[in-house]
Amino acid sequence: MTEQAPNQIRDAIAQAIGENPVILFMKGTPEQPMCGFSARTVAALQAVGAPFAAVDILPDPRIRQELSALSQWPTIPQLFVNGEFVGGCDIVTEMYETGELAEALGAEPAKAKPVEEPAVGARPMGIENRLS
Amino acid sequence: MPTADDVKARIEARIPGATADVQSPDNVHFSARVVAEAFSGLSRIQQHRLVYAAFEGELGGEIHALQLKTETP
């Protein structure tokens, strides 16, 4: 049996969340985000200066499916801190702007410089999510 | 494809007393500011979940993205 059952994927996700104090599930990688919202969330985390783990959900649609089932959150990106779901792009951006993100990550509050707002219509590059 | 007005109507129907200001340049990406008394006492995550509940299964699909800002009156 080489095919991973969905619950094994869910276990692997839960394990990754448990093992990494700060972990971001995103489309693409921090170096090459494949969606404007993932890019904006990475930018907020990098501005705060806290190290974080990142998981690209694009290679296997089941990752997205199982992640959303676990977090009860429909969209990507998703940030977890100390095993707790913190939010998606909008919440992380808002927390960055209020200084709560730095606080949650135990970093010094960054100089309040606004994260660049992508135009609402900016099309994420590349692969779009095909799961309903 | 849903329009900004559709999305606004869905949110306001789902959350009694809510006022939603919704914009969309392409009927795929949406941006909404939702003000509702129902949000008081809830965390941001809970507030956003309340709005997402109006679009079960459609977020990430027909509605590619819904940028959300939630507030209490």
N, CA and C atoms of all chains as a GROMACS GRO file, in nm:
protein
  615
    1MET      N    1   0.084  -0.120   0.000
    1MET     CA    2   0.000   0.000   0.000
    1MET      C    3   0.088   0.125   0.000
    2THR      N    4   0.094   0.189  -0.115
    2THR     CA    5   0.171   0.313  -0.121
    2THR      C    6   0.078   0.434  -0.111
    3GLU      N    7  -0.049   0.412  -0.142
    3GLU     CA    8  -0.145   0.522  -0.138
    3GLU      C    9  -0.174   0.560   0.007
    4GLN      N   10  -0.154   0.687   0.038
    4GLN     CA   11  -0.182   0.734   0.174
    4GLN      C   12  -0.330   0.758   0.192
    5ALA      N   13  -0.386   0.704   0.294
    5ALA     CA   14  -0.527   0.731   0.323
    5ALA      C   15  -0.539   0.873   0.377
    6PRO      N   16  -0.656   0.935   0.356
    6PRO     CA   17  -0.673   1.073   0.401
    6PRO      C   18  -0.642   1.094   0.548
    7ASN      N   19  -0.677   0.996   0.633
    7ASN     CA   20  -0.653   1.019   0.775
    7ASN      C   21  -0.503   1.019   0.807
    8GLN      N   22  -0.424   0.951   0.721
    8GLN     CA   23  -0.278   0.959   0.740
    8GLN      C   24  -0.227   1.097   0.705
    9ILE      N   25  -0.288   1.156   0.603
    9ILE     CA   26  -0.251   1.293   0.567
    9ILE      C   27  -0.290   1.386   0.681
   10ARG      N   28  -0.408   1.361   0.736
   10ARG     CA   29  -0.452   1.447   0.846
   10ARG      C   30  -0.359   1.431   0.966
   11ASP      N   31  -0.318   1.308   0.992
   11ASP     CA   32  -0.223   1.284   1.102
   11ASP      C   33  -0.092   1.357   1.079
   12ALA      N   34  -0.046   1.354   0.953
   12ALA     CA   35   0.081   1.420   0.920
   12ALA      C   36   0.068   1.571   0.938
   13ILE      N   37  -0.049   1.624   0.902
   13ILE     CA   38  -0.073   1.769   0.920
   13ILE      C   39  -0.074   1.802   1.069
   14ALA      N   40  -0.147   1.722   1.145
   14ALA     CA   41  -0.156   1.746   1.290
   14ALA      C   42  -0.018   1.738   1.354
   15GLN      N   43   0.062   1.643   1.306
   15GLN     CA   44   0.196   1.626   1.360
   15GLN      C   45   0.283   1.749   1.327
   16ALA      N   46   0.272   1.796   1.204
   16ALA     CA   47   0.350   1.914   1.163
   16ALA      C   48   0.310   2.036   1.246
   17ILE      N   49   0.180   2.048   1.273
   17ILE     CA   50   0.132   2.161   1.354
   17ILE      C   51   0.184   2.149   1.497
   18GLY      N   52   0.190   2.026   1.545
   18GLY     CA   53   0.236   2.003   1.681
   18GLY      C   54   0.387   2.024   1.698
   19GLU      N   55   0.460   1.995   1.590
   19GLU     CA   56   0.606   1.999   1.601
   19GLU      C   57   0.667   2.136   1.571
   20ASN      N   58   0.590   2.220   1.501
   20ASN     CA   59   0.643   2.352   1.464
   20ASN      C   60   0.567   2.463   1.535
   21PRO      N   61   0.638   2.541   1.618
   21PRO     CA   62   0.570   2.646   1.695
   21PRO      C   63   0.497   2.746   1.605
   22VAL      N   64   0.555   2.774   1.489
   22VAL     CA   65   0.489   2.865   1.394
   22VAL      C   66   0.490   2.796   1.258
   23ILE      N   67   0.372   2.767   1.206
   23ILE     CA   68   0.366   2.697   1.078
   23ILE      C   69   0.256   2.756   0.990
   24LEU      N   70   0.294   2.782   0.866
   24LEU     CA   71   0.202   2.841   0.769
   24LEU      C   72   0.174   2.742   0.657
   25PHE      N   73   0.047   2.714   0.636
   25PHE     CA   74   0.006   2.634   0.520
   25PHE      C   75  -0.032   2.733   0.411
   26MET      N   76   0.032   2.720   0.296
   26MET     CA   77   0.018   2.823   0.193
   26MET      C   78   0.019   2.763   0.054
   27LYS      N   79  -0.010   2.847  -0.044
   27LYS     CA   80   0.002   2.806  -0.183
   27LYS      C   81   0.139   2.852  -0.231
   28GLY      N   82   0.225   2.757  -0.265
   28GLY     CA   83   0.361   2.788  -0.305
   28GLY      C   84   0.453   2.787  -0.185
   29THR      N   85   0.566   2.853  -0.198
   29THR     CA   86   0.666   2.858  -0.091
   29THR      C   87   0.690   3.004  -0.052
   30PRO      N   88   0.748   3.028   0.064
   30PRO     CA   89   0.778   3.167   0.101
   30PRO      C   90   0.861   3.238  -0.007
   31GLU      N   91   0.952   3.162  -0.070
   31GLU     CA   92   1.035   3.222  -0.176
   31GLU      C   93   0.954   3.247  -0.302
   32GLN      N   94   0.856   3.158  -0.326
   32GLN     CA   95   0.776   3.170  -0.447
   32GLN      C   96   0.629   3.142  -0.417
   33PRO      N   97   0.564   3.238  -0.354
   33PRO     CA   98   0.421   3.218  -0.324
   33PRO      C   99   0.341   3.215  -0.454
   34MET      N  100   0.238   3.129  -0.455
   34MET     CA  101   0.160   3.112  -0.578
   34MET      C  102   0.024   3.182  -0.570
   35CYS      N  103   0.006   3.265  -0.469
   35CYS     CA  104  -0.121   3.334  -0.453
   35CYS      C  105  -0.094   3.462  -0.375
   36GLY      N  106  -0.161   3.569  -0.412
   36GLY     CA  107  -0.138   3.698  -0.348
   36GLY      C  108  -0.163   3.697  -0.199
   37PHE      N  109  -0.259   3.616  -0.156
   37PHE     CA  110  -0.293   3.613  -0.013
   37PHE      C  111  -0.185   3.539   0.066
   38SER      N  112  -0.132   3.433   0.008
   38SER     CA  113  -0.021   3.363   0.072
   38SER      C  114   0.100   3.455   0.078
   39ALA      N  115   0.123   3.529  -0.030
   39ALA     CA  116   0.238   3.620  -0.036
   39ALA      C  117   0.228   3.726   0.074
   40ARG      N  118   0.108   3.777   0.093
   40ARG     CA  119   0.088   3.884   0.190
   40ARG      C  120   0.108   3.833   0.332
   41THR      N  121   0.066   3.709   0.357
   41THR     CA  122   0.082   3.651   0.489
   41THR      C  123   0.229   3.625   0.519
   42VAL      N  124   0.302   3.574   0.420
   42VAL     CA  125   0.446   3.553   0.434
   42VAL      C  126   0.514   3.686   0.463
   43ALA      N  127   0.472   3.792   0.392
   43ALA     CA  128   0.534   3.924   0.412
   43ALA      C  129   0.513   3.972   0.555
   44ALA      N  130   0.396   3.948   0.612
   44ALA     CA  131   0.368   3.990   0.750
   44ALA      C  132   0.457   3.914   0.847
   45LEU      N  133   0.470   3.783   0.826
   45LEU     CA  134   0.553   3.701   0.914
   45LEU      C  135   0.699   3.742   0.904
   46GLN      N  136   0.744   3.768   0.782
   46GLN     CA  137   0.884   3.808   0.764
   46GLN      C  138   0.909   3.945   0.825
   47ALA      N  139   0.810   4.034   0.817
   47ALA     CA  140   0.826   4.168   0.874
   47ALA      C  141   0.841   4.161   1.025
   48VAL      N  142   0.772   4.065   1.086
   48VAL     CA  143   0.780   4.048   1.231
   48VAL      C  144   0.914   3.983   1.268
   49GLY      N  145   0.969   3.907   1.174
   49GLY     CA  146   1.102   3.853   1.194
   49GLY      C  147   1.107   3.723   1.272
   50ALA      N  148   0.993   3.659   1.290
   50ALA     CA  149   0.993   3.531   1.360
   50ALA      C  150   1.011   3.419   1.259
   51PRO      N  151   1.093   3.319   1.294
   51PRO     CA  152   1.107   3.206   1.201
   51PRO      C  153   0.977   3.126   1.194
   52PHE      N  154   0.947   3.073   1.078
   52PHE     CA  155   0.826   2.992   1.064
   52PHE      C  156   0.848   2.879   0.964
   53ALA      N  157   0.777   2.772   0.987
   53ALA     CA  158   0.777   2.661   0.893
   53ALA      C  159   0.667   2.686   0.791
   54ALA      N  160   0.685   2.638   0.669
   54ALA     CA  161   0.583   2.658   0.567
   54ALA      C  162   0.556   2.527   0.494
   55VAL      N  163   0.429   2.502   0.468
   55VAL     CA  164   0.390   2.383   0.392
   55VAL      C  165   0.316   2.429   0.266
   56ASP      N  166   0.363   2.382   0.152
   56ASP     CA  167   0.295   2.411   0.026
   56ASP      C  168   0.181   2.310   0.011
   57ILE      N  169   0.059   2.361   0.000
   57ILE     CA  170  -0.056   2.269  -0.007
   57ILE      C  171  -0.088   2.230  -0.151
   58LEU      N  172  -0.021   2.291  -0.247
   58LEU     CA  173  -0.058   2.268  -0.387
   58LEU      C  174  -0.025   2.129  -0.443
   59PRO      N  175   0.085   2.066  -0.401
   59PRO     CA  176   0.123   1.940  -0.466
   59PRO      C  177   0.017   1.830  -0.456
   60ASP      N  178  -0.064   1.830  -0.350
   60ASP     CA  179  -0.164   1.725  -0.336
   60ASP      C  180  -0.294   1.787  -0.283
   61PRO      N  181  -0.402   1.782  -0.360
   61PRO     CA  182  -0.527   1.846  -0.318
   61PRO      C  183  -0.581   1.793  -0.185
   62ARG      N  184  -0.538   1.673  -0.148
   62ARG     CA  185  -0.588   1.617  -0.022
   62ARG      C  186  -0.534   1.691   0.099
   63ILE      N  187  -0.418   1.756   0.084
   63ILE     CA  188  -0.364   1.832   0.196
   63ILE      C  189  -0.462   1.943   0.232
   64ARG      N  190  -0.507   2.016   0.131
   64ARG     CA  191  -0.602   2.125   0.150
   64ARG      C  192  -0.731   2.074   0.215
   65GLN      N  193  -0.778   1.963   0.161
   65GLN     CA  194  -0.903   1.904   0.208
   65GLN      C  195  -0.895   1.867   0.356
   66GLU      N  196  -0.787   1.797   0.391
   66GLU     CA  197  -0.771   1.751   0.529
   66GLU      C  198  -0.739   1.867   0.624
   67LEU      N  199  -0.663   1.963   0.576
   67LEU     CA  200  -0.631   2.080   0.658
   67LEU      C  201  -0.759   2.155   0.694
   68SER      N  202  -0.842   2.179   0.593
   68SER     CA  203  -0.966   2.253   0.618
   68SER      C  204  -1.062   2.174   0.708
   69ALA      N  205  -1.059   2.042   0.695
   69ALA     CA  206  -1.143   1.960   0.782
   69ALA      C  207  -1.096   1.972   0.927
   70LEU      N  208  -0.965   1.980   0.941
   70LEU     CA  209  -0.905   1.988   1.074
   70LEU      C  210  -0.928   2.125   1.138
   71SER      N  211  -0.910   2.229   1.060
   71SER     CA  212  -0.916   2.366   1.115
   71SER      C  213  -1.055   2.425   1.109
   72GLN      N  214  -1.143   2.362   1.030
   72GLN     CA  215  -1.275   2.420   1.006
   72GLN      C  216  -1.262   2.559   0.947
   73TRP      N  217  -1.170   2.572   0.854
   73TRP     CA  218  -1.145   2.701   0.789
   73TRP      C  219  -1.134   2.673   0.640
   74PRO      N  220  -1.210   2.746   0.558
   74PRO     CA  221  -1.219   2.705   0.416
   74PRO      C  222  -1.106   2.750   0.326
   75THR      N  223  -1.034   2.854   0.366
   75THR     CA  224  -0.941   2.914   0.270
   75THR      C  225  -0.795   2.896   0.310
   76ILE      N  226  -0.708   2.923   0.215
   76ILE     CA  227  -0.563   2.918   0.232
   76ILE      C  228  -0.511   3.059   0.210
   77PRO      N  229  -0.414   3.108   0.284
   77PRO     CA  230  -0.329   3.042   0.382
   77PRO      C  231  -0.395   3.023   0.519
   78GLN      N  232  -0.329   2.942   0.601
   78GLN     CA  233  -0.370   2.921   0.740
   78GLN      C  234  -0.245   2.919   0.828
   79LEU      N  235  -0.250   3.001   0.932
   79LEU     CA  236  -0.136   3.010   1.023
   79LEU      C  237  -0.170   2.946   1.158
   80PHE      N  238  -0.076   2.865   1.207
   80PHE     CA  239  -0.090   2.802   1.338
   80PHE      C  240   0.028   2.845   1.425
   81VAL      N  241  -0.001   2.884   1.548
   81VAL     CA  242   0.104   2.919   1.644
   81VAL      C  243   0.084   2.835   1.769
   82ASN      N  244   0.189   2.766   1.808
   82ASN     CA  245   0.183   2.677   1.925
   82ASN      C  246   0.063   2.583   1.920
   83GLY      N  247   0.040   2.529   1.802
   83GLY     CA  248  -0.066   2.430   1.785
   83GLY      C  249  -0.205   2.488   1.768
   84GLU      N  250  -0.218   2.619   1.781
   84GLU     CA  251  -0.350   2.682   1.771
   84GLU      C  252  -0.366   2.751   1.636
   85PHE      N  253  -0.484   2.735   1.578
   85PHE     CA  254  -0.514   2.806   1.455
   85PHE      C  255  -0.528   2.955   1.485
   86VAL      N  256  -0.455   3.038   1.413
   86VAL     CA  257  -0.456   3.182   1.438
   86VAL      C  258  -0.544   3.256   1.338
   87GLY      N  259  -0.540   3.214   1.213
   87GLY     CA  260  -0.622   3.279   1.113
   87GLY      C  261  -0.565   3.268   0.974
   88GLY      N  262  -0.635   3.332   0.881
   88GLY     CA  263  -0.590   3.338   0.743
   88GLY      C  264  -0.528   3.473   0.714
   89CYS      N  265  -0.520   3.506   0.588
   89CYS     CA  266  -0.451   3.628   0.545
   89CYS      C  267  -0.507   3.755   0.611
   90ASP      N  268  -0.639   3.770   0.611
   90ASP     CA  269  -0.697   3.894   0.663
   90ASP      C  270  -0.667   3.911   0.811
   91ILE      N  271  -0.684   3.804   0.888
   91ILE     CA  272  -0.662   3.812   1.033
   91ILE      C  273  -0.515   3.834   1.064
   92VAL      N  274  -0.427   3.762   0.994
   92VAL     CA  275  -0.284   3.777   1.018
   92VAL      C  276  -0.240   3.920   0.984
   93THR      N  277  -0.291   3.973   0.874
   93THR     CA  278  -0.257   4.110   0.834
   93THR      C  279  -0.305   4.210   0.939
   94GLU      N  280  -0.428   4.189   0.984
   94GLU     CA  281  -0.484   4.278   1.086
   94GLU      C  282  -0.402   4.270   1.214
   95MET      N  283  -0.364   4.149   1.252
   95MET     CA  284  -0.284   4.130   1.374
   95MET      C  285  -0.146   4.192   1.358
   96TYR      N  286  -0.094   4.188   1.238
   96TYR     CA  287   0.036   4.250   1.213
   96TYR      C  288   0.025   4.400   1.235
   97GLU      N  289  -0.081   4.458   1.180
   97GLU     CA  290  -0.096   4.603   1.188
   97GLU      C  291  -0.120   4.652   1.330
   98THR      N  292  -0.183   4.570   1.413
   98THR     CA  293  -0.209   4.611   1.551
   98THR      C  294  -0.096   4.573   1.646
   99GLY      N  295   0.003   4.498   1.596
   99GLY     CA  296   0.113   4.455   1.681
   99GLY      C  297   0.086   4.323   1.752
  100GLU      N  298  -0.036   4.269   1.734
  100GLU     CA  299  -0.069   4.142   1.802
  100GLU      C  300   0.010   4.026   1.746
  101LEU      N  301   0.047   4.035   1.619
  101LEU     CA  302   0.119   3.923   1.557
  101LEU      C  303   0.256   3.908   1.623
  102ALA      N  304   0.326   4.021   1.637
  102ALA     CA  305   0.457   4.018   1.701
  102ALA      C  306   0.445   3.962   1.842
  103GLU      N  307   0.338   4.002   1.908
  103GLU     CA  308   0.314   3.956   2.045
  103GLU      C  309   0.291   3.805   2.047
  104ALA      N  310   0.208   3.758   1.956
  104ALA     CA  311   0.174   3.616   1.949
  104ALA      C  312   0.297   3.533   1.915
  105LEU      N  313   0.388   3.590   1.838
  105LEU     CA  314   0.507   3.516   1.797
  105LEU      C  315   0.625   3.541   1.890
  106GLY      N  316   0.601   3.621   1.992
  106GLY     CA  317   0.706   3.647   2.089
  106GLY      C  318   0.820   3.730   2.033
  107ALA      N  319   0.790   3.805   1.927
  107ALA     CA  320   0.892   3.890   1.867
  107ALA      C  321   0.872   4.033   1.913
  108GLU      N  322   0.975   4.113   1.895
  108GLU     CA  323   0.962   4.256   1.926
  108GLU      C  324   0.863   4.315   1.827
  109PRO      N  325   0.774   4.402   1.875
  109PRO     CA  326   0.682   4.464   1.781
  109PRO      C  327   0.758   4.534   1.669
  110ALA      N  328   0.722   4.500   1.547
  110ALA     CA  329   0.791   4.560   1.432
  110ALA      C  330   0.746   4.703   1.415
  111LYS      N  331   0.831   4.783   1.354
  111LYS     CA  332   0.790   4.919   1.321
  111LYS      C  333   0.667   4.908   1.232
  112ALA      N  334   0.562   4.977   1.273
  112ALA     CA  335   0.436   4.962   1.200
  112ALA      C  336   0.447   5.012   1.057
  113LYS      N  337   0.479   4.921   0.970
  113LYS     CA  338   0.477   4.959   0.829
  113LYS      C  339   0.375   4.869   0.762
  114PRO      N  340   0.279   4.931   0.695
  114PRO     CA  341   0.169   4.852   0.642
  114PRO      C  342   0.215   4.750   0.539
  115VAL      N  343   0.155   4.634   0.544
  115VAL     CA  344   0.182   4.533   0.443
  115VAL      C  345   0.115   4.579   0.314
  116GLU      N  346   0.186   4.563   0.207
  116GLU     CA  347   0.132   4.607   0.079
  116GLU      C  348   0.001   4.537   0.048
  117GLU      N  349  -0.100   4.615   0.020
  117GLU     CA  350  -0.233   4.560  -0.012
  117GLU      C  351  -0.236   4.517  -0.157
  118PRO      N  352  -0.262   4.390  -0.184
  118PRO     CA  353  -0.278   4.355  -0.324
  118PRO      C  354  -0.415   4.405  -0.371
  119ALA      N  355  -0.424   4.442  -0.496
  119ALA     CA  356  -0.554   4.481  -0.548
  119ALA      C  357  -0.646   4.361  -0.535
  120VAL      N  358  -0.771   4.386  -0.502
  120VAL     CA  359  -0.865   4.276  -0.482
  120VAL      C  360  -0.871   4.189  -0.606
  121GLY      N  361  -0.856   4.253  -0.721
  121GLY     CA  362  -0.869   4.177  -0.846
  121GLY      C  363  -0.742   4.108  -0.891
  122ALA      N  364  -0.633   4.128  -0.816
  122ALA     CA  365  -0.508   4.068  -0.858
  122ALA      C  366  -0.523   3.916  -0.864
  123ARG      N  367  -0.501   3.861  -0.978
  123ARG     CA  368  -0.518   3.717  -0.992
  123ARG      C  369  -0.399   3.645  -0.934
  124PRO      N  370  -0.427   3.547  -0.847
  124PRO     CA  371  -0.316   3.467  -0.798
  124PRO      C  372  -0.253   3.396  -0.917
  125MET      N  373  -0.123   3.385  -0.912
  125MET     CA  374  -0.056   3.318  -1.023
  125MET      C  375  -0.079   3.169  -1.015
  126GLY      N  376  -0.062   3.108  -1.125
  126GLY     CA  377  -0.053   2.963  -1.128
  126GLY      C  378  -0.179   2.889  -1.090
  127ILE      N  379  -0.156   2.777  -1.025
  127ILE     CA  380  -0.262   2.681  -0.999
  127ILE      C  381  -0.368   2.739  -0.908
  128GLU      N  382  -0.492   2.721  -0.944
  128GLU     CA  383  -0.601   2.763  -0.859
  128GLU      C  384  -0.651   2.638  -0.785
  129ASN      N  385  -0.709   2.662  -0.671
  129ASN     CA  386  -0.762   2.550  -0.598
  129ASN      C  387  -0.883   2.493  -0.670
  130ARG      N  388  -0.888   2.364  -0.681
  130ARG     CA  389  -1.000   2.304  -0.752
  130ARG      C  390  -1.096   2.228  -0.660
  131LEU      N  391  -1.066   2.230  -0.534
  131LEU     CA  392  -1.158   2.162  -0.441
  131LEU      C  393  -1.275   2.252  -0.411
  132SER      N  394  -1.389   2.190  -0.392
  132SER     CA  395  -1.502   2.273  -0.355
  132SER      C  396  -1.508   2.281  -0.204
  133MET      N  397  -2.237   3.304  -1.201
  133MET     CA  398  -2.135   3.359  -1.110
  133MET      C  399  -2.199   3.460  -1.015
  134PRO      N  400  -2.164   3.453  -0.889
  134PRO     CA  401  -2.224   3.546  -0.793
  134PRO      C  402  -2.171   3.688  -0.815
  135THR      N  403  -2.257   3.785  -0.795
  135THR     CA  404  -2.214   3.925  -0.803
  135THR      C  405  -2.189   3.975  -0.661
  136ALA      N  406  -2.133   4.094  -0.653
  136ALA     CA  407  -2.109   4.154  -0.522
  136ALA      C  408  -2.242   4.168  -0.446
  137ASP      N  409  -2.348   4.201  -0.519
  137ASP     CA  410  -2.480   4.214  -0.456
  137ASP      C  411  -2.528   4.080  -0.401
  138ASP      N  412  -2.502   3.972  -0.475
  138ASP     CA  413  -2.540   3.837  -0.428
  138ASP      C  414  -2.468   3.806  -0.297
  139VAL      N  415  -2.339   3.833  -0.297
  139VAL     CA  416  -2.257   3.803  -0.178
  139VAL      C  417  -2.306   3.885  -0.060
  140LYS      N  418  -2.336   4.012  -0.085
  140LYS     CA  419  -2.388   4.099   0.020
  140LYS      C  420  -2.520   4.042   0.075
  141ALA      N  421  -2.609   4.003  -0.016
  141ALA     CA  422  -2.739   3.949   0.026
  141ALA      C  423  -2.723   3.821   0.108
  142ARG      N  424  -2.630   3.737   0.065
  142ARG     CA  425  -2.607   3.609   0.136
  142ARG      C  426  -2.558   3.634   0.279
  143ILE      N  427  -2.465   3.727   0.292
  143ILE     CA  428  -2.410   3.756   0.425
  143ILE      C  429  -2.518   3.815   0.515
  144GLU      N  430  -2.593   3.910   0.460
  144GLU     CA  431  -2.694   3.978   0.542
  144GLU      C  432  -2.809   3.885   0.578
  145ALA      N  433  -2.836   3.787   0.491
  145ALA     CA  434  -2.941   3.689   0.522
  145ALA      C  435  -2.895   3.592   0.631
  146ARG      N  436  -2.764   3.563   0.626
  146ARG     CA  437  -2.710   3.464   0.720
  146ARG      C  438  -2.694   3.522   0.861
  147ILE      N  439  -2.654   3.648   0.868
  147ILE     CA  440  -2.630   3.709   0.998
  147ILE      C  441  -2.733   3.820   1.021
  148PRO      N  442  -2.833   3.792   1.103
  148PRO     CA  443  -2.939   3.891   1.125
  148PRO      C  444  -2.881   4.024   1.175
  149GLY      N  445  -2.926   4.132   1.113
  149GLY     CA  446  -2.883   4.264   1.156
  149GLY      C  447  -2.749   4.308   1.099
  150ALA      N  448  -2.688   4.223   1.016
  150ALA     CA  449  -2.557   4.258   0.961
  150ALA      C  450  -2.569   4.353   0.844
  151THR      N  451  -2.468   4.438   0.830
  151THR     CA  452  -2.458   4.524   0.712
  151THR      C  453  -2.328   4.488   0.643
  152ALA      N  454  -2.338   4.452   0.515
  152ALA     CA  455  -2.219   4.413   0.441
  152ALA      C  456  -2.196   4.509   0.326
  153ASP      N  457  -2.072   4.550   0.315
  153ASP     CA  458  -2.031   4.633   0.202
  153ASP      C  459  -1.938   4.546   0.119
  154VAL      N  460  -1.984   4.505   0.002
  154VAL     CA  461  -1.908   4.407  -0.076
  154VAL      C  462  -1.866   4.466  -0.210
  155GLN      N  463  -1.742   4.439  -0.244
  155GLN     CA  464  -1.692   4.484  -0.374
  155GLN      C  465  -1.627   4.368  -0.447
  156SER      N  466  -1.638   4.373  -0.577
  156SER     CA  467  -1.572   4.272  -0.660
  156SER      C  468  -1.546   4.327  -0.799
  157PRO      N  469  -1.423   4.314  -0.844
  157PRO     CA  470  -1.393   4.362  -0.979
  157PRO      C  471  -1.427   4.258  -1.086
  158ASP      N  472  -1.445   4.133  -1.045
  158ASP     CA  473  -1.456   4.025  -1.146
  158ASP      C  474  -1.555   3.914  -1.111
  159ASN      N  475  -1.631   3.933  -1.001
  159ASN     CA  476  -1.725   3.830  -0.955
  159ASN      C  477  -1.659   3.696  -0.920
  160VAL      N  478  -1.530   3.700  -0.895
  160VAL     CA  479  -1.458   3.580  -0.849
  160VAL      C  480  -1.384   3.614  -0.720
  161HIS      N  481  -1.326   3.733  -0.718
  161HIS     CA  482  -1.259   3.782  -0.598
  161HIS      C  483  -1.347   3.887  -0.533
  162PHE      N  484  -1.371   3.870  -0.405
  162PHE     CA  485  -1.459   3.962  -0.334
  162PHE      C  486  -1.390   4.021  -0.213
  163SER      N  487  -1.434   4.140  -0.179
  163SER     CA  488  -1.383   4.206  -0.061
  163SER      C  489  -1.503   4.256   0.017
  164ALA      N  490  -1.513   4.218   0.143
  164ALA     CA  491  -1.631   4.254   0.219
  164ALA      C  492  -1.596   4.315   0.354
  165ARG      N  493  -1.670   4.418   0.390
  165ARG     CA  494  -1.661   4.474   0.523
  165ARG      C  495  -1.798   4.449   0.586
  166VAL      N  496  -1.798   4.374   0.694
  166VAL     CA  497  -1.925   4.334   0.754
  166VAL      C  498  -1.934   4.389   0.896
  167VAL      N  499  -2.041   4.461   0.921
  167VAL     CA  500  -2.064   4.516   1.055
  167VAL      C  501  -2.186   4.445   1.113
  168ALA      N  502  -2.170   4.385   1.230
  168ALA     CA  503  -2.282   4.313   1.290
  168ALA      C  504  -2.270   4.311   1.442
  169GLU      N  505  -2.382   4.332   1.504
  169GLU     CA  506  -2.390   4.322   1.650
  169GLU      C  507  -2.356   4.179   1.694
  170ALA      N  508  -2.390   4.084   1.606
  170ALA     CA  509  -2.368   3.942   1.638
  170ALA      C  510  -2.220   3.909   1.659
  171PHE      N  511  -2.131   3.996   1.615
  171PHE     CA  512  -1.988   3.970   1.630
  171PHE      C  513  -1.937   4.000   1.771
  172SER      N  514  -2.015   4.076   1.848
  172SER     CA  515  -1.961   4.120   1.976
  172SER      C  516  -1.934   4.001   2.067
  173GLY      N  517  -1.818   4.004   2.129
  173GLY     CA  518  -1.778   3.896   2.218
  173GLY      C  519  -1.713   3.779   2.148
  174LEU      N  520  -1.710   3.782   2.014
  174LEU     CA  521  -1.649   3.672   1.940
  174LEU      C  522  -1.506   3.707   1.900
  175SER      N  523  -1.422   3.604   1.888
  175SER     CA  524  -1.287   3.627   1.837
  175SER      C  525  -1.296   3.654   1.687
  176ARG      N  526  -1.188   3.706   1.630
  176ARG     CA  527  -1.188   3.731   1.485
  176ARG      C  528  -1.215   3.603   1.408
  177ILE      N  529  -1.153   3.495   1.454
  177ILE     CA  530  -1.175   3.367   1.385
  177ILE      C  531  -1.323   3.332   1.385
  178GLN      N  532  -1.387   3.347   1.500
  178GLN     CA  533  -1.530   3.314   1.510
  178GLN      C  534  -1.614   3.407   1.422
  179GLN      N  535  -1.575   3.534   1.418
  179GLN     CA  536  -1.648   3.630   1.335
  179GLN      C  537  -1.638   3.592   1.187
  180HIS      N  538  -1.517   3.558   1.145
  180HIS     CA  539  -1.498   3.521   1.005
  180HIS      C  540  -1.571   3.391   0.972
  181ARG      N  541  -1.569   3.297   1.067
  181ARG     CA  542  -1.639   3.170   1.044
  181ARG      C  543  -1.788   3.192   1.023
  182LEU      N  544  -1.842   3.289   1.099
  182LEU     CA  545  -1.983   3.321   1.088
  182LEU      C  546  -2.016   3.367   0.945
  183VAL      N  547  -1.928   3.447   0.889
  183VAL     CA  548  -1.949   3.495   0.752
  183VAL      C  549  -1.927   3.380   0.652
  184TYR      N  550  -1.820   3.304   0.672
  184TYR     CA  551  -1.791   3.193   0.581
  184TYR      C  552  -1.907   3.094   0.574
  185ALA      N  553  -1.979   3.083   0.686
  185ALA     CA  554  -2.089   2.986   0.692
  185ALA      C  555  -2.196   3.014   0.587
  186ALA      N  556  -2.199   3.137   0.537
  186ALA     CA  557  -2.297   3.171   0.433
  186ALA      C  558  -2.257   3.114   0.297
  187PHE      N  559  -2.136   3.063   0.288
  187PHE     CA  560  -2.085   3.020   0.157
  187PHE      C  561  -2.029   2.878   0.162
  188GLU      N  562  -2.097   2.793   0.232
  188GLU     CA  563  -2.044   2.659   0.251
  188GLU      C  564  -2.001   2.593   0.120
  189GLY      N  565  -1.877   2.554   0.114
  189GLY     CA  566  -1.828   2.482  -0.003
  189GLY      C  567  -1.796   2.569  -0.123
  190GLU      N  568  -1.837   2.696  -0.121
  190GLU     CA  569  -1.814   2.780  -0.240
  190GLU      C  570  -1.684   2.858  -0.233
  191LEU      N  571  -1.634   2.878  -0.111
  191LEU     CA  572  -1.510   2.953  -0.097
  191LEU      C  573  -1.395   2.868  -0.149
  192GLY      N  574  -1.316   2.929  -0.235
  192GLY     CA  575  -1.209   2.853  -0.298
  192GLY      C  576  -1.256   2.793  -0.429
  193GLY      N  577  -1.387   2.792  -0.449
  193GLY     CA  578  -1.443   2.743  -0.575
  193GLY      C  579  -1.493   2.862  -0.655
  194GLU      N  580  -1.628   2.871  -0.667
  194GLU     CA  581  -1.689   2.982  -0.743
  194GLU      C  582  -1.644   3.117  -0.688
  195ILE      N  583  -1.641   3.125  -0.557
  195ILE     CA  584  -1.590   3.246  -0.493
  195ILE      C  585  -1.445   3.218  -0.460
  196HIS      N  586  -1.356   3.263  -0.546
  196HIS     CA  587  -1.216   3.225  -0.525
  196HIS      C  588  -1.162   3.282  -0.394
  197ALA      N  589  -1.195   3.407  -0.370
  197ALA     CA  590  -1.141   3.469  -0.250
  197ALA      C  591  -1.239   3.570  -0.193
  198LEU      N  592  -1.248   3.572  -0.063
  198LEU     CA  593  -1.333   3.669   0.006
  198LEU      C  594  -1.247   3.736   0.112
  199GLN      N  595  -1.203   3.856   0.079
  199GLN     CA  596  -1.126   3.932   0.178
  199GLN      C  597  -1.223   3.988   0.277
  200LEU      N  598  -1.193   3.971   0.405
  200LEU     CA  599  -1.294   3.999   0.505
  200LEU      C  600  -1.244   4.093   0.613
  201LYS      N  601  -1.329   4.187   0.646
  201LYS     CA  602  -1.303   4.274   0.760
  201LYS      C  603  -1.432   4.277   0.840
  202THR      N  604  -1.424   4.231   0.964
  202THR     CA  605  -1.546   4.225   1.045
  202THR      C  606  -1.538   4.326   1.159
  203GLU      N  607  -1.652   4.387   1.188
  203GLU     CA  608  -1.657   4.488   1.294
  203GLU      C  609  -1.789   4.482   1.367
  204THR      N  610  -1.787   4.531   1.490
  204THR     CA  611  -1.914   4.548   1.562
  204THR      C  612  -1.956   4.694   1.544
  205PRO      N  613  -2.087   4.720   1.549
  205PRO     CA  614  -2.134   4.857   1.527
  205PRO      C  615  -2.083   4.953   1.634
   0.00000   0.00000   0.00000
